[in-house]
Amino acid sequence: MWFQIVGWAPLIGMGLFRIVSMLGATDAPLGLMTLQHVSIAFEVLVTTLGAADRFMALKDQRDRALTQARMLESLAERDPLTGLYNRRGFEERYSRLVLEGFDTMALIDLDHFKSINDTRGHATGDAVLRAVAVALMPDEDTVVVRIGGEEFLMLLRGTGAAERAERRRQAIPARIAAEVPLLDRPVTASMGLVTSAPAMRFNDLYRQCDRLLYEAKAAGRNRTVSKSFAAIAQSPSLLEQTVVSLH
C-alpha cells in the first residue's frame, strides 16, 4: 500500500547507500547513523499514519454498511404508503410490546373503501389511507399498523385504552374530509376491539378482533364491537363480555 512504500523508501535508500559506501564507490557522509535513525523514525510515523487512515476507511465502510442494513430493515418493516409498521414488523415486536403492557387490540376497516378506488382512482384511495394513518396517531401508548388494503390495527396500553381507540376511529371521517376534500361522501370506519390478558397470543387476539369487526360490519358499519377478556387462573377458558358502540 502507498504508506508502506513511502515509509520504507528512506530506509531502502539508506541501505543502498551504505552498500555502495562499503564497496568503496563513494565516501559515507558524516552523520550517516543519524540519517538512518531519522529514516527509521520517518518510516514508523508514515506507517502509523497509514495504518490509522486504513482503519478509519474500514470503519467508515462498516458504518455505511450498517446504516444501509438498518435502512433495508426499516423498509421491510414499514408500509411505504403510510410509514406505519406493516404486519411483519409488528408481529416481530408483539411479544415485547405485550411485556410492556400493551393489552388492547383494535382492528379497523374502512367502510365501502373499494368504491373510492373504483370511482375516484387509486391515487385518491392512497390519499385516504394516508389520512387514516394521521387520524390514528401512533404515540408511546399506541402502536398503529397497516395490515393491508384498508385494514389497520392498533395495539394500546394504559388507562382508557378502549376509549382512546374509539376516539381515533371517530376522528377518521373528519381527517379524511380535511385532507381529501373532493370526496362526495364521508368515509367511516368499523372496528373490532378486544381487551386481553397479557398472555394472549397474537393470532388468537387477532382472530377475535377480526370476528368482532365482521359483527360491526354486519350490524350496519360505522361502529365498534368490543369484547373484554379476563383469564381464569391458568385455564385456557376466558370470561367474555360483548359491548356494541354505535356512532
Sequence and secondary structure as in RCSB ss.txt:
>XXXX:A:sequence
MWFQIVGWAPLIGMGLFRIVSMLGATDAPLGLMTLQHVSIAFEVLVTTLGAADRFMALKDQRDRALTQARMLESL
AERDPLTGLYNRRGFEERYSRLVLEGFDTMALIDLDHFKSINDTRGHATGDAVLRAVAVALMPDEDTVVVRIGGE
EFLMLLRGTGAAERAERRRQAIPARIAAEVPLLDRPVTASMGLVTSAPAMRFNDLYRQCDRLLYEAKAAGRNRTV
SKSFAAIAQSPSLLEQTVVSLH
>XXXX:A:secstr
 HHHHHHHHHHHHHHHHHHHHHTTSS   TTHHHHHHHHHHHHHHHHHHHHHHHHHHHHHHHHHHHHHHHHHHHH
HHB TTT SEEHHHHHHHHHHHHHTT  EEEEEEETTHHHHHHHH HHHHHHHHHHHHHHH  BTTEEEEEEETT
EEEEEE STTHHHHHHHHHHHHHHHHHHH TT SS   EEEEEEE  TT  HHHHHHHHHHHHHHHHHTTSSEEE
EEEEEEETTEEEEEEEEEEEE 
